[in-house]
């Protein structure tokens, strides 16, 4: 009998709450506060904090930190607004930092 395997996903490193699907990864070549980070088109089971302007490596952006909805661990941020035209593709997308997430169902 074949083993039923669910979708590959990422969970909070602290409480294992499921926060993103592997299929929603856009890029694995981003830099977060704590090292490598992934850009996702969607995230789930998170809370979005207040918006603030932040100077990042690619310029000024309006971002909001994202937190695990179970344990409130800061996982990364959401791009709300990009001031530079070349960065507009990030708007509405999520950065989840690799040290803050773990792989599930791999």
Phi and psi restraints in degrees (range 20) as a CNS / XPLOR table:
assign (resid 1 and name C) (resid 2 and name N)
       (resid 2 and name CA) (resid 2 and name C) 1.0 -74.4 20.0 2
assign (resid 2 and name N) (resid 2 and name CA)
       (resid 2 and name C) (resid 3 and name N) 1.0 143.4 20.0 2
assign (resid 2 and name C) (resid 3 and name N)
       (resid 3 and name CA) (resid 3 and name C) 1.0 -79.2 20.0 2
assign (resid 3 and name N) (resid 3 and name CA)
       (resid 3 and name C) (resid 4 and name N) 1.0 133.3 20.0 2
assign (resid 3 and name C) (resid 4 and name N)
       (resid 4 and name CA) (resid 4 and name C) 1.0 -83.3 20.0 2
assign (resid 4 and name N) (resid 4 and name CA)
       (resid 4 and name C) (resid 5 and name N) 1.0 121.9 20.0 2
assign (resid 4 and name C) (resid 5 and name N)
       (resid 5 and name CA) (resid 5 and name C) 1.0 -118.0 20.0 2
assign (resid 5 and name N) (resid 5 and name CA)
       (resid 5 and name C) (resid 6 and name N) 1.0 131.1 20.0 2
assign (resid 5 and name C) (resid 6 and name N)
       (resid 6 and name CA) (resid 6 and name C) 1.0 -79.7 20.0 2
assign (resid 6 and name N) (resid 6 and name CA)
       (resid 6 and name C) (resid 7 and name N) 1.0 -176.0 20.0 2
assign (resid 6 and name C) (resid 7 and name N)
       (resid 7 and name CA) (resid 7 and name C) 1.0 -67.8 20.0 2
assign (resid 7 and name N) (resid 7 and name CA)
       (resid 7 and name C) (resid 8 and name N) 1.0 149.7 20.0 2
assign (resid 7 and name C) (resid 8 and name N)
       (resid 8 and name CA) (resid 8 and name C) 1.0 -71.1 20.0 2
assign (resid 8 and name N) (resid 8 and name CA)
       (resid 8 and name C) (resid 9 and name N) 1.0 133.3 20.0 2
assign (resid 8 and name C) (resid 9 and name N)
       (resid 9 and name CA) (resid 9 and name C) 1.0 -148.0 20.0 2
assign (resid 9 and name N) (resid 9 and name CA)
       (resid 9 and name C) (resid 10 and name N) 1.0 176.1 20.0 2
assign (resid 9 and name C) (resid 10 and name N)
       (resid 10 and name CA) (resid 10 and name C) 1.0 -119.5 20.0 2
assign (resid 10 and name N) (resid 10 and name CA)
       (resid 10 and name C) (resid 11 and name N) 1.0 142.2 20.0 2
assign (resid 10 and name C) (resid 11 and name N)
       (resid 11 and name CA) (resid 11 and name C) 1.0 -125.3 20.0 2
assign (resid 11 and name N) (resid 11 and name CA)
       (resid 11 and name C) (resid 12 and name N) 1.0 160.4 20.0 2
assign (resid 11 and name C) (resid 12 and name N)
       (resid 12 and name CA) (resid 12 and name C) 1.0 -60.4 20.0 2
assign (resid 12 and name N) (resid 12 and name CA)
       (resid 12 and name C) (resid 13 and name N) 1.0 133.6 20.0 2
assign (resid 12 and name C) (resid 13 and name N)
       (resid 13 and name CA) (resid 13 and name C) 1.0 -68.4 20.0 2
assign (resid 13 and name N) (resid 13 and name CA)
       (resid 13 and name C) (resid 14 and name N) 1.0 -20.7 20.0 2
assign (resid 13 and name C) (resid 14 and name N)
       (resid 14 and name CA) (resid 14 and name C) 1.0 -87.6 20.0 2
assign (resid 14 and name N) (resid 14 and name CA)
       (resid 14 and name C) (resid 15 and name N) 1.0 -45.3 20.0 2
assign (resid 14 and name C) (resid 15 and name N)
       (resid 15 and name CA) (resid 15 and name C) 1.0 -124.8 20.0 2
assign (resid 15 and name N) (resid 15 and name CA)
       (resid 15 and name C) (resid 16 and name N) 1.0 -2.3 20.0 2
assign (resid 15 and name C) (resid 16 and name N)
       (resid 16 and name CA) (resid 16 and name C) 1.0 67.4 20.0 2
assign (resid 16 and name N) (resid 16 and name CA)
       (resid 16 and name C) (resid 17 and name N) 1.0 21.3 20.0 2
assign (resid 16 and name C) (resid 17 and name N)
       (resid 17 and name CA) (resid 17 and name C) 1.0 -66.5 20.0 2
assign (resid 17 and name N) (resid 17 and name CA)
       (resid 17 and name C) (resid 18 and name N) 1.0 132.3 20.0 2
assign (resid 17 and name C) (resid 18 and name N)
       (resid 18 and name CA) (resid 18 and name C) 1.0 -72.1 20.0 2
assign (resid 18 and name N) (resid 18 and name CA)
       (resid 18 and name C) (resid 19 and name N) 1.0 125.6 20.0 2
assign (resid 18 and name C) (resid 19 and name N)
       (resid 19 and name CA) (resid 19 and name C) 1.0 -121.1 20.0 2
assign (resid 19 and name N) (resid 19 and name CA)
       (resid 19 and name C) (resid 20 and name N) 1.0 -16.5 20.0 2
assign (resid 19 and name C) (resid 20 and name N)
       (resid 20 and name CA) (resid 20 and name C) 1.0 -163.3 20.0 2
assign (resid 20 and name N) (resid 20 and name CA)
       (resid 20 and name C) (resid 21 and name N) 1.0 152.0 20.0 2
assign (resid 20 and name C) (resid 21 and name N)
       (resid 21 and name CA) (resid 21 and name C) 1.0 -94.7 20.0 2
assign (resid 21 and name N) (resid 21 and name CA)
       (resid 21 and name C) (resid 22 and name N) 1.0 142.0 20.0 2
assign (resid 21 and name C) (resid 22 and name N)
       (resid 22 and name CA) (resid 22 and name C) 1.0 -59.3 20.0 2
assign (resid 22 and name N) (resid 22 and name CA)
       (resid 22 and name C) (resid 23 and name N) 1.0 -34.3 20.0 2
assign (resid 22 and name C) (resid 23 and name N)
       (resid 23 and name CA) (resid 23 and name C) 1.0 -62.6 20.0 2
assign (resid 23 and name N) (resid 23 and name CA)
       (resid 23 and name C) (resid 24 and name N) 1.0 -17.5 20.0 2
assign (resid 23 and name C) (resid 24 and name N)
       (resid 24 and name CA) (resid 24 and name C) 1.0 -93.6 20.0 2
assign (resid 24 and name N) (resid 24 and name CA)
       (resid 24 and name C) (resid 25 and name N) 1.0 3.8 20.0 2
assign (resid 24 and name C) (resid 25 and name N)
       (resid 25 and name CA) (resid 25 and name C) 1.0 -70.5 20.0 2
assign (resid 25 and name N) (resid 25 and name CA)
       (resid 25 and name C) (resid 26 and name N) 1.0 126.5 20.0 2
assign (resid 25 and name C) (resid 26 and name N)
       (resid 26 and name CA) (resid 26 and name C) 1.0 -96.4 20.0 2
assign (resid 26 and name N) (resid 26 and name CA)
       (resid 26 and name C) (resid 27 and name N) 1.0 -42.0 20.0 2
assign (resid 26 and name C) (resid 27 and name N)
       (resid 27 and name CA) (resid 27 and name C) 1.0 -152.4 20.0 2
assign (resid 27 and name N) (resid 27 and name CA)
       (resid 27 and name C) (resid 28 and name N) 1.0 144.9 20.0 2
assign (resid 27 and name C) (resid 28 and name N)
       (resid 28 and name CA) (resid 28 and name C) 1.0 -108.8 20.0 2
assign (resid 28 and name N) (resid 28 and name CA)
       (resid 28 and name C) (resid 29 and name N) 1.0 13.7 20.0 2
assign (resid 28 and name C) (resid 29 and name N)
       (resid 29 and name CA) (resid 29 and name C) 1.0 -111.9 20.0 2
assign (resid 29 and name N) (resid 29 and name CA)
       (resid 29 and name C) (resid 30 and name N) 1.0 38.2 20.0 2
assign (resid 29 and name C) (resid 30 and name N)
       (resid 30 and name CA) (resid 30 and name C) 1.0 -104.3 20.0 2
assign (resid 30 and name N) (resid 30 and name CA)
       (resid 30 and name C) (resid 31 and name N) 1.0 162.3 20.0 2
assign (resid 30 and name C) (resid 31 and name N)
       (resid 31 and name CA) (resid 31 and name C) 1.0 -116.1 20.0 2
assign (resid 31 and name N) (resid 31 and name CA)
       (resid 31 and name C) (resid 32 and name N) 1.0 127.6 20.0 2
assign (resid 31 and name C) (resid 32 and name N)
       (resid 32 and name CA) (resid 32 and name C) 1.0 -104.4 20.0 2
assign (resid 32 and name N) (resid 32 and name CA)
       (resid 32 and name C) (resid 33 and name N) 1.0 -172.8 20.0 2
assign (resid 32 and name C) (resid 33 and name N)
       (resid 33 and name CA) (resid 33 and name C) 1.0 -65.3 20.0 2
assign (resid 33 and name N) (resid 33 and name CA)
       (resid 33 and name C) (resid 34 and name N) 1.0 -32.8 20.0 2
assign (resid 33 and name C) (resid 34 and name N)
       (resid 34 and name CA) (resid 34 and name C) 1.0 -112.0 20.0 2
assign (resid 34 and name N) (resid 34 and name CA)
       (resid 34 and name C) (resid 35 and name N) 1.0 26.5 20.0 2
assign (resid 34 and name C) (resid 35 and name N)
       (resid 35 and name CA) (resid 35 and name C) 1.0 116.3 20.0 2
assign (resid 35 and name N) (resid 35 and name CA)
       (resid 35 and name C) (resid 36 and name N) 1.0 -150.5 20.0 2
assign (resid 35 and name C) (resid 36 and name N)
       (resid 36 and name CA) (resid 36 and name C) 1.0 -61.3 20.0 2
assign (resid 36 and name N) (resid 36 and name CA)
       (resid 36 and name C) (resid 37 and name N) 1.0 148.4 20.0 2
assign (resid 36 and name C) (resid 37 and name N)
       (resid 37 and name CA) (resid 37 and name C) 1.0 -145.3 20.0 2
assign (resid 37 and name N) (resid 37 and name CA)
       (resid 37 and name C) (resid 38 and name N) 1.0 158.1 20.0 2
assign (resid 37 and name C) (resid 38 and name N)
       (resid 38 and name CA) (resid 38 and name C) 1.0 -113.8 20.0 2
assign (resid 38 and name N) (resid 38 and name CA)
       (resid 38 and name C) (resid 39 and name N) 1.0 143.3 20.0 2
assign (resid 38 and name C) (resid 39 and name N)
       (resid 39 and name CA) (resid 39 and name C) 1.0 -96.8 20.0 2
assign (resid 39 and name N) (resid 39 and name CA)
       (resid 39 and name C) (resid 40 and name N) 1.0 124.9 20.0 2
assign (resid 39 and name C) (resid 40 and name N)
       (resid 40 and name CA) (resid 40 and name C) 1.0 -116.1 20.0 2
assign (resid 40 and name N) (resid 40 and name CA)
       (resid 40 and name C) (resid 41 and name N) 1.0 146.2 20.0 2
assign (resid 40 and name C) (resid 41 and name N)
       (resid 41 and name CA) (resid 41 and name C) 1.0 -76.3 20.0 2
assign (resid 41 and name N) (resid 41 and name CA)
       (resid 41 and name C) (resid 42 and name N) 1.0 -28.4 20.0 2
assign (resid 41 and name C) (resid 42 and name N)
       (resid 42 and name CA) (resid 42 and name C) 1.0 -142.2 20.0 2
assign (resid 42 and name N) (resid 42 and name CA)
       (resid 42 and name C) (resid 43 and name N) 1.0 157.0 20.0 2
assign (resid 42 and name C) (resid 43 and name N)
       (resid 43 and name CA) (resid 43 and name C) 1.0 -141.5 20.0 2
assign (resid 43 and name N) (resid 43 and name CA)
       (resid 43 and name C) (resid 44 and name N) 1.0 156.9 20.0 2
assign (resid 43 and name C) (resid 44 and name N)
       (resid 44 and name CA) (resid 44 and name C) 1.0 -136.0 20.0 2
assign (resid 44 and name N) (resid 44 and name CA)
       (resid 44 and name C) (resid 45 and name N) 1.0 161.2 20.0 2
assign (resid 44 and name C) (resid 45 and name N)
       (resid 45 and name CA) (resid 45 and name C) 1.0 55.2 20.0 2
assign (resid 45 and name N) (resid 45 and name CA)
       (resid 45 and name C) (resid 46 and name N) 1.0 41.5 20.0 2
assign (resid 45 and name C) (resid 46 and name N)
       (resid 46 and name CA) (resid 46 and name C) 1.0 -127.1 20.0 2
assign (resid 46 and name N) (resid 46 and name CA)
       (resid 46 and name C) (resid 47 and name N) 1.0 163.5 20.0 2
assign (resid 46 and name C) (resid 47 and name N)
       (resid 47 and name CA) (resid 47 and name C) 1.0 -117.6 20.0 2
assign (resid 47 and name N) (resid 47 and name CA)
       (resid 47 and name C) (resid 48 and name N) 1.0 143.1 20.0 2
assign (resid 47 and name C) (resid 48 and name N)
       (resid 48 and name CA) (resid 48 and name C) 1.0 -105.5 20.0 2
assign (resid 48 and name N) (resid 48 and name CA)
       (resid 48 and name C) (resid 49 and name N) 1.0 125.8 20.0 2
assign (resid 48 and name C) (resid 49 and name N)
       (resid 49 and name CA) (resid 49 and name C) 1.0 -80.1 20.0 2
assign (resid 49 and name N) (resid 49 and name CA)
       (resid 49 and name C) (resid 50 and name N) 1.0 -171.8 20.0 2
assign (resid 49 and name C) (resid 50 and name N)
       (resid 50 and name CA) (resid 50 and name C) 1.0 -68.5 20.0 2
assign (resid 50 and name N) (resid 50 and name CA)
       (resid 50 and name C) (resid 51 and name N) 1.0 150.1 20.0 2
assign (resid 50 and name C) (resid 51 and name N)
       (resid 51 and name CA) (resid 51 and name C) 1.0 -75.4 20.0 2
assign (resid 51 and name N) (resid 51 and name CA)
       (resid 51 and name C) (resid 52 and name N) 1.0 144.4 20.0 2
assign (resid 51 and name C) (resid 52 and name N)
       (resid 52 and name CA) (resid 52 and name C) 1.0 -152.4 20.0 2
assign (resid 52 and name N) (resid 52 and name CA)
       (resid 52 and name C) (resid 53 and name N) 1.0 150.8 20.0 2
assign (resid 52 and name C) (resid 53 and name N)
       (resid 53 and name CA) (resid 53 and name C) 1.0 -78.8 20.0 2
assign (resid 53 and name N) (resid 53 and name CA)
       (resid 53 and name C) (resid 54 and name N) 1.0 134.1 20.0 2
assign (resid 53 and name C) (resid 54 and name N)
       (resid 54 and name CA) (resid 54 and name C) 1.0 -139.0 20.0 2
assign (resid 54 and name N) (resid 54 and name CA)
       (resid 54 and name C) (resid 55 and name N) 1.0 131.6 20.0 2
assign (resid 54 and name C) (resid 55 and name N)
       (resid 55 and name CA) (resid 55 and name C) 1.0 -82.2 20.0 2
assign (resid 55 and name N) (resid 55 and name CA)
       (resid 55 and name C) (resid 56 and name N) 1.0 113.5 20.0 2
assign (resid 55 and name C) (resid 56 and name N)
       (resid 56 and name CA) (resid 56 and name C) 1.0 -109.2 20.0 2
assign (resid 56 and name N) (resid 56 and name CA)
       (resid 56 and name C) (resid 57 and name N) 1.0 177.7 20.0 2
assign (resid 56 and name C) (resid 57 and name N)
       (resid 57 and name CA) (resid 57 and name C) 1.0 -58.3 20.0 2
assign (resid 57 and name N) (resid 57 and name CA)
       (resid 57 and name C) (resid 58 and name N) 1.0 -29.6 20.0 2
assign (resid 57 and name C) (resid 58 and name N)
       (resid 58 and name CA) (resid 58 and name C) 1.0 -101.5 20.0 2
assign (resid 58 and name N) (resid 58 and name CA)
       (resid 58 and name C) (resid 59 and name N) 1.0 13.5 20.0 2
assign (resid 58 and name C) (resid 59 and name N)
       (resid 59 and name CA) (resid 59 and name C) 1.0 119.3 20.0 2
assign (resid 59 and name N) (resid 59 and name CA)
       (resid 59 and name C) (resid 60 and name N) 1.0 -171.9 20.0 2
assign (resid 59 and name C) (resid 60 and name N)
       (resid 60 and name CA) (resid 60 and name C) 1.0 -80.7 20.0 2
assign (resid 60 and name N) (resid 60 and name CA)
       (resid 60 and name C) (resid 61 and name N) 1.0 131.1 20.0 2
assign (resid 60 and name C) (resid 61 and name N)
       (resid 61 and name CA) (resid 61 and name C) 1.0 -136.8 20.0 2
assign (resid 61 and name N) (resid 61 and name CA)
       (resid 61 and name C) (resid 62 and name N) 1.0 152.8 20.0 2
assign (resid 61 and name C) (resid 62 and name N)
       (resid 62 and name CA) (resid 62 and name C) 1.0 -94.5 20.0 2
assign (resid 62 and name N) (resid 62 and name CA)
       (resid 62 and name C) (resid 63 and name N) 1.0 121.8 20.0 2
assign (resid 62 and name C) (resid 63 and name N)
       (resid 63 and name CA) (resid 63 and name C) 1.0 -131.2 20.0 2
assign (resid 63 and name N) (resid 63 and name CA)
       (resid 63 and name C) (resid 64 and name N) 1.0 165.6 20.0 2
assign (resid 63 and name C) (resid 64 and name N)
       (resid 64 and name CA) (resid 64 and name C) 1.0 -137.8 20.0 2
assign (resid 64 and name N) (resid 64 and name CA)
       (resid 64 and name C) (resid 65 and name N) 1.0 128.5 20.0 2
assign (resid 64 and name C) (resid 65 and name N)
       (resid 65 and name CA) (resid 65 and name C) 1.0 -61.4 20.0 2
assign (resid 65 and name N) (resid 65 and name CA)
       (resid 65 and name C) (resid 66 and name N) 1.0 146.6 20.0 2
assign (resid 65 and name C) (resid 66 and name N)
       (resid 66 and name CA) (resid 66 and name C) 1.0 -115.3 20.0 2
assign (resid 66 and name N) (resid 66 and name CA)
       (resid 66 and name C) (resid 67 and name N) 1.0 140.3 20.0 2
assign (resid 66 and name C) (resid 67 and name N)
       (resid 67 and name CA) (resid 67 and name C) 1.0 -124.1 20.0 2
assign (resid 67 and name N) (resid 67 and name CA)
       (resid 67 and name C) (resid 68 and name N) 1.0 147.9 20.0 2
assign (resid 67 and name C) (resid 68 and name N)
       (resid 68 and name CA) (resid 68 and name C) 1.0 -62.5 20.0 2
assign (resid 68 and name N) (resid 68 and name CA)
       (resid 68 and name C) (resid 69 and name N) 1.0 132.5 20.0 2
assign (resid 68 and name C) (resid 69 and name N)
       (resid 69 and name CA) (resid 69 and name C) 1.0 -74.4 20.0 2
assign (resid 69 and name N) (resid 69 and name CA)
       (resid 69 and name C) (resid 70 and name N) 1.0 -14.9 20.0 2
assign (resid 69 and name C) (resid 70 and name N)
       (resid 70 and name CA) (resid 70 and name C) 1.0 -89.8 20.0 2
assign (resid 70 and name N) (resid 70 and name CA)
       (resid 70 and name C) (resid 71 and name N) 1.0 -49.2 20.0 2
assign (resid 70 and name C) (resid 71 and name N)
       (resid 71 and name CA) (resid 71 and name C) 1.0 -113.0 20.0 2
assign (resid 71 and name N) (resid 71 and name CA)
       (resid 71 and name C) (resid 72 and name N) 1.0 -3.5 20.0 2
assign (resid 71 and name C) (resid 72 and name N)
       (resid 72 and name CA) (resid 72 and name C) 1.0 67.1 20.0 2
assign (resid 72 and name N) (resid 72 and name CA)
       (resid 72 and name C) (resid 73 and name N) 1.0 18.4 20.0 2
assign (resid 72 and name C) (resid 73 and name N)
       (resid 73 and name CA) (resid 73 and name C) 1.0 -63.8 20.0 2
assign (resid 73 and name N) (resid 73 and name CA)
       (resid 73 and name C) (resid 74 and name N) 1.0 132.8 20.0 2
assign (resid 73 and name C) (resid 74 and name N)
       (resid 74 and name CA) (resid 74 and name C) 1.0 -72.6 20.0 2
assign (resid 74 and name N) (resid 74 and name CA)
       (resid 74 and name C) (resid 75 and name N) 1.0 122.2 20.0 2
assign (resid 74 and name C) (resid 75 and name N)
       (resid 75 and name CA) (resid 75 and name C) 1.0 -103.9 20.0 2
assign (resid 75 and name N) (resid 75 and name CA)
       (resid 75 and name C) (resid 76 and name N) 1.0 -21.4 20.0 2
assign (resid 75 and name C) (resid 76 and name N)
       (resid 76 and name CA) (resid 76 and name C) 1.0 163.2 20.0 2
assign (resid 76 and name N) (resid 76 and name CA)
       (resid 76 and name C) (resid 77 and name N) 1.0 -139.4 20.0 2
assign (resid 76 and name C) (resid 77 and name N)
       (resid 77 and name CA) (resid 77 and name C) 1.0 -152.1 20.0 2
assign (resid 77 and name N) (resid 77 and name CA)
       (resid 77 and name C) (resid 78 and name N) 1.0 165.2 20.0 2
assign (resid 77 and name C) (resid 78 and name N)
       (resid 78 and name CA) (resid 78 and name C) 1.0 -110.8 20.0 2
assign (resid 78 and name N) (resid 78 and name CA)
       (resid 78 and name C) (resid 79 and name N) 1.0 133.3 20.0 2
assign (resid 78 and name C) (resid 79 and name N)
       (resid 79 and name CA) (resid 79 and name C) 1.0 -80.2 20.0 2
assign (resid 79 and name N) (resid 79 and name CA)
       (resid 79 and name C) (resid 80 and name N) 1.0 115.8 20.0 2
assign (resid 79 and name C) (resid 80 and name N)
       (resid 80 and name CA) (resid 80 and name C) 1.0 -93.9 20.0 2
assign (resid 80 and name N) (resid 80 and name CA)
       (resid 80 and name C) (resid 81 and name N) 1.0 -37.5 20.0 2
assign (resid 80 and name C) (resid 81 and name N)
       (resid 81 and name CA) (resid 81 and name C) 1.0 -153.7 20.0 2
assign (resid 81 and name N) (resid 81 and name CA)
       (resid 81 and name C) (resid 82 and name N) 1.0 138.9 20.0 2
assign (resid 81 and name C) (resid 82 and name N)
       (resid 82 and name CA) (resid 82 and name C) 1.0 -116.2 20.0 2
assign (resid 82 and name N) (resid 82 and name CA)
       (resid 82 and name C) (resid 83 and name N) 1.0 130.0 20.0 2
assign (resid 82 and name C) (resid 83 and name N)
       (resid 83 and name CA) (resid 83 and name C) 1.0 -79.0 20.0 2
assign (resid 83 and name N) (resid 83 and name CA)
       (resid 83 and name C) (resid 84 and name N) 1.0 -27.3 20.0 2
assign (resid 83 and name C) (resid 84 and name N)
       (resid 84 and name CA) (resid 84 and name C) 1.0 -96.4 20.0 2
assign (resid 84 and name N) (resid 84 and name CA)
       (resid 84 and name C) (resid 85 and name N) 1.0 137.1 20.0 2
assign (resid 84 and name C) (resid 85 and name N)
       (resid 85 and name CA) (resid 85 and name C) 1.0 -56.7 20.0 2
assign (resid 85 and name N) (resid 85 and name CA)
       (resid 85 and name C) (resid 86 and name N) 1.0 -38.0 20.0 2
assign (resid 85 and name C) (resid 86 and name N)
       (resid 86 and name CA) (resid 86 and name C) 1.0 -70.3 20.0 2
assign (resid 86 and name N) (resid 86 and name CA)
       (resid 86 and name C) (resid 87 and name N) 1.0 -12.1 20.0 2
assign (resid 86 and name C) (resid 87 and name N)
       (resid 87 and name CA) (resid 87 and name C) 1.0 -105.0 20.0 2
assign (resid 87 and name N) (resid 87 and name CA)
       (resid 87 and name C) (resid 88 and name N) 1.0 1.5 20.0 2
assign (resid 87 and name C) (resid 88 and name N)
       (resid 88 and name CA) (resid 88 and name C) 1.0 -60.3 20.0 2
assign (resid 88 and name N) (resid 88 and name CA)
       (resid 88 and name C) (resid 89 and name N) 1.0 -25.8 20.0 2
assign (resid 88 and name C) (resid 89 and name N)
       (resid 89 and name CA) (resid 89 and name C) 1.0 -63.6 20.0 2
assign (resid 89 and name N) (resid 89 and name CA)
       (resid 89 and name C) (resid 90 and name N) 1.0 -16.5 20.0 2
assign (resid 89 and name C) (resid 90 and name N)
       (resid 90 and name CA) (resid 90 and name C) 1.0 -82.7 20.0 2
assign (resid 90 and name N) (resid 90 and name CA)
       (resid 90 and name C) (resid 91 and name N) 1.0 -17.3 20.0 2
assign (resid 90 and name C) (resid 91 and name N)
       (resid 91 and name CA) (resid 91 and name C) 1.0 -59.1 20.0 2
assign (resid 91 and name N) (resid 91 and name CA)
       (resid 91 and name C) (resid 92 and name N) 1.0 132.3 20.0 2
assign (resid 91 and name C) (resid 92 and name N)
       (resid 92 and name CA) (resid 92 and name C) 1.0 81.5 20.0 2
assign (resid 92 and name N) (resid 92 and name CA)
       (resid 92 and name C) (resid 93 and name N) 1.0 0.7 20.0 2
assign (resid 92 and name C) (resid 93 and name N)
       (resid 93 and name CA) (resid 93 and name C) 1.0 -103.0 20.0 2
assign (resid 93 and name N) (resid 93 and name CA)
       (resid 93 and name C) (resid 94 and name N) 1.0 168.7 20.0 2
assign (resid 93 and name C) (resid 94 and name N)
       (resid 94 and name CA) (resid 94 and name C) 1.0 -121.0 20.0 2
assign (resid 94 and name N) (resid 94 and name CA)
       (resid 94 and name C) (resid 95 and name N) 1.0 137.4 20.0 2
assign (resid 94 and name C) (resid 95 and name N)
       (resid 95 and name CA) (resid 95 and name C) 1.0 -101.5 20.0 2
assign (resid 95 and name N) (resid 95 and name CA)
       (resid 95 and name C) (resid 96 and name N) 1.0 124.2 20.0 2
assign (resid 95 and name C) (resid 96 and name N)
       (resid 96 and name CA) (resid 96 and name C) 1.0 -117.9 20.0 2
assign (resid 96 and name N) (resid 96 and name CA)
       (resid 96 and name C) (resid 97 and name N) 1.0 126.9 20.0 2
assign (resid 96 and name C) (resid 97 and name N)
       (resid 97 and name CA) (resid 97 and name C) 1.0 -79.3 20.0 2
assign (resid 97 and name N) (resid 97 and name CA)
       (resid 97 and name C) (resid 98 and name N) 1.0 132.4 20.0 2
assign (resid 97 and name C) (resid 98 and name N)
       (resid 98 and name CA) (resid 98 and name C) 1.0 -54.5 20.0 2
assign (resid 98 and name N) (resid 98 and name CA)
       (resid 98 and name C) (resid 99 and name N) 1.0 -41.4 20.0 2
assign (resid 98 and name C) (resid 99 and name N)
       (resid 99 and name CA) (resid 99 and name C) 1.0 -66.1 20.0 2
assign (resid 99 and name N) (resid 99 and name CA)
       (resid 99 and name C) (resid 100 and name N) 1.0 -13.8 20.0 2
assign (resid 99 and name C) (resid 100 and name N)
       (resid 100 and name CA) (resid 100 and name C) 1.0 -99.3 20.0 2
assign (resid 100 and name N) (resid 100 and name CA)
       (resid 100 and name C) (resid 101 and name N) 1.0 -5.2 20.0 2
assign (resid 100 and name C) (resid 101 and name N)
       (resid 101 and name CA) (resid 101 and name C) 1.0 -129.0 20.0 2
assign (resid 101 and name N) (resid 101 and name CA)
       (resid 101 and name C) (resid 102 and name N) 1.0 154.0 20.0 2
assign (resid 101 and name C) (resid 102 and name N)
       (resid 102 and name CA) (resid 102 and name C) 1.0 -127.8 20.0 2
assign (resid 102 and name N) (resid 102 and name CA)
       (resid 102 and name C) (resid 103 and name N) 1.0 152.8 20.0 2
assign (resid 102 and name C) (resid 103 and name N)
       (resid 103 and name CA) (resid 103 and name C) 1.0 -79.5 20.0 2
assign (resid 103 and name N) (resid 103 and name CA)
       (resid 103 and name C) (resid 104 and name N) 1.0 142.4 20.0 2
assign (resid 103 and name C) (resid 104 and name N)
       (resid 104 and name CA) (resid 104 and name C) 1.0 -129.4 20.0 2
assign (resid 104 and name N) (resid 104 and name CA)
       (resid 104 and name C) (resid 105 and name N) 1.0 145.1 20.0 2
assign (resid 104 and name C) (resid 105 and name N)
       (resid 105 and name CA) (resid 105 and name C) 1.0 62.9 20.0 2
assign (resid 105 and name N) (resid 105 and name CA)
       (resid 105 and name C) (resid 106 and name N) 1.0 40.8 20.0 2
